[in-house]
């Protein structure tokens, strides 16, 4: 029987969910969780929330609001594993095991860390000013979230792809040292995530203060929709759907037939007040039943807690035995096991640390590769290629002909801190290992 595909999604408790979160993430994720042949894991990433928020009541309240929102929107805890990150002690323990096989050089290249350093440098401050170890180690904790359950696919936006690549690097390093334990996860890139316009026409975002809370009371919903910015065209004047925040929000909730009718109404000069009333009625028709469920959960947080505890039990039923296996793999075993398993006289050849090539695609759409030492340091970094085949051909040439390094210099970018000859020595080591 074929093993089901495991999908894992983390939800950071940060603020009150709004209509943009519902359209872009909650609604499609709940629909995807009902697919057959798939094991879905959804977790509230409250450890991650602590990196940016040091307000205990806000973290606690947001965790409740977001858990209640997903449950009200139809996430079925009997069909998926829905849990709170901090209820799984195996996650921080795996975080430490991965920390011990992850090179600092790998973490130095994390986008969030580099962005914080760049911001500091622009302001004339020390690069690490205000940067917590939590921010720096964020990719390791994310890798622990993913690898503990050996997820095959992790739905992410393009800005998060690097974290999945780093999780793969960490898994590969651990597997290389201690045997095959981790599945190498793949990023399920969400290119078609719907971005909803906010009250002012910009992307709906808490940072712009232009959101419509998902489960705001009915009268407040009507008031907020009434405040959506429109142009000055009077009733009877044809109106443009392009660039209309009101139309875009309507389209996100309406059927294709309803959307076509609204498009015709725009062309016929519908009054903005009437268009807003139709938008309010359409959203409320979909949200009202969920709002009732949400309000009940918020009034009875013990119901949400019971669901999360049930999910934690299900998650730990998998995590505990797997973590015990990993502990044994690294040597954290009962001392009596040392009698039955004497130390080998010589280190197995398989344990010899070797560099490896990593091929990946960046946000610019081009394909890159890097040669990574066993300790995580990047020894070679390519420039961008138009096609993955071109990057693969360059890798194959370097593997087959270590002396081709000079000929391919034009396709390589300088790597800070790498000593002359290190890359060539690594390529020769790879060639020697292949020829043994």
Secondary structure, 3 states (H helix, E strand, C coil): CCCCEEEEEEECCCCCCEHHHHHHHHHHHHHHCCCCCEEEEEEECHHHHHHHCCCHHHHHHHHHHHHHHHHHCCCCCCCCEEEEHHHCHHHHHHHHHHHCCCCHHHHHCCHHHHHHHHHHHHCCCCCCCCCCHHHHHHHHHHHHHHHCCCCCEEEECHHHHHHHHHHHHHHHHHHHHHCCCCCCCEEEECCCCCCCECCCCCECCHHHCCCCECCCCHHHHHHHHHCCCCCCCCCCCCCCCCCCHHHHHHHHHCCHHHHHHHHHHHHCCCCHHHHHHHHHHHHHHHHHHHHHHHHHHHHCHHHHHHHHHHHHHHHHHHHHHHHHHHHHHHCCCCCCHHHHCCCCCCCCHHHCCCCEEEEEECCCCCEEEEEECCCCCEEEEECCECCHHHHHHHHHHHHHCHHHHCCCHHHEECCCCCCCCHHHHHHHHHHHHHHC
